[in-house]
Structures are given as C-alpha cells and as structure tokens.
Amino acid sequence: MKKSLRPTTKVKNLEPNYKGSPDWVVWAAWADRITFEEIKEKSGYSESDVIKLMRRTLKPSSFRLWRKRAKNKSIKHRKKFENLRKRIKSKISKYDY
C-alpha cells in the first residue's frame, strides 16, 4: 500500500463514500486534520453551515464537546495552522547553529 505525504486521521468510523453528504461533513468535522476550508471546497458547507448541521445531528453534550474541540484546535482553520507552523519554524531556526 502506497503511503501518502499527508497524515491520515485515525478514526474508529471509516470515511463515508460520498463527500457531499451530511454524513461525510459530520465525519470531516470530527477529524482533526480536515480544515473548515477543505470541507467548504469538497461539500459546499461553510463553517456556519457545519455548526448548524452538527447542532442538529449530534446530542447536546456531543455538540458541546465538538464545539469546544473545534474552537481550541488551531488546525481546523488553515490560516491559524499556517501561522502556528511559521512561529514554530522561526523558534527552531533561532537555535540552529
């Protein structure tokens, strides 16, 4: 099996086949390595649409858990993720001799 350069998200539930389906959007929203921008590109759901869908489909406690996770993870937003990587690289480069 060929390995890809992009890390795969290890989840208990397998990825649904059709990328535009609400099931896939819920799966992708839980996955840490899939940003809201990628969800928008592949399914057409904006971040606010994803939040509404998650609120409708999840139990209230599961929704609160997901929302807390999505807010605190910088990786769910591409710009925040890229800025974090730049800061980490600049700190590492200071210590290169």
C-alpha positions in Angstrom: 0.0 0.0 0.0 1.4 3.4 -1.0 1.7 5.9 1.8 0.7 9.5 1.1 2.7 12.5 2.3 -0.4 13.8 4.2 -1.0 12.2 7.6 -4.2 10.2 7.8 -6.7 10.7 10.5 -7.1 7.6 12.6 -10.8 7.3 13.5 -13.0 4.4 14.6 -15.6 5.2 12.0 -14.5 4.9 8.4 -14.9 7.8 5.9 -18.3 7.9 4.2 -18.0 7.3 0.4 -19.9 10.4 -0.9 -18.0 13.6 0.0 -21.0 15.9 -0.4 -23.3 14.0 2.1 -24.1 15.3 5.5 -22.6 12.1 7.0 -19.3 13.0 5.4 -19.5 16.6 6.7 -20.0 15.3 10.3 -17.2 12.8 9.9 -14.9 15.5 8.5 -15.8 18.0 11.2 -14.7 15.5 13.9 -11.4 14.8 12.0 -8.6 17.0 13.3 -6.7 17.1 10.0 -9.5 18.4 7.8 -10.0 22.1 7.9 -13.2 24.0 7.5 -11.8 25.4 4.2 -11.4 21.8 2.9 -15.0 20.9 3.9 -16.2 24.0 2.1 -14.3 23.0 -1.1 -15.5 19.4 -1.1 -19.0 19.7 0.1 -20.1 23.3 -0.2 -20.8 23.7 3.5 -19.4 26.8 5.2 -18.2 26.8 8.8 -21.6 28.2 10.0 -23.4 25.5 8.0 -21.2 22.8 9.5 -22.0 24.2 13.0 -25.7 24.1 12.3 -25.5 20.6 10.9 -23.6 19.4 13.9 -26.1 21.0 16.3 -29.0 19.2 14.5 -27.3 15.8 14.2 -25.4 15.4 17.5 -26.7 15.0 21.0 -26.3 18.3 23.0 -23.4 17.0 25.1 -21.6 15.7 22.0 -22.1 19.0 20.2 -20.6 21.0 23.2 -17.7 18.6 23.2 -17.1 19.0 19.5 -17.5 22.8 19.6 -15.0 23.1 22.4 -12.6 21.0 20.4 -13.1 22.8 17.2 -12.6 26.2 18.8 -9.4 25.3 20.5 -7.8 23.4 17.7 -5.8 25.8 15.5 -5.6 23.1 12.9 -9.3 23.4 12.0 -8.6 26.8 10.4 -6.0 26.9 7.7 -4.7 30.4 8.4 -4.3 29.7 12.1 -2.5 26.4 11.4 -0.1 28.1 8.9 0.7 30.9 11.3 1.4 28.4 14.1 3.8 26.5 11.8 5.6 29.7 10.9 6.1 30.5 14.6 7.4 27.1 15.4 9.8 27.2 12.4 11.1 30.6 13.4 11.7 29.4 17.0 13.6 26.3 15.7 15.7 28.4 13.3 16.9 30.6 16.2 18.6 27.6 17.7 20.2 26.3 14.5 23.9 26.8 14.6 
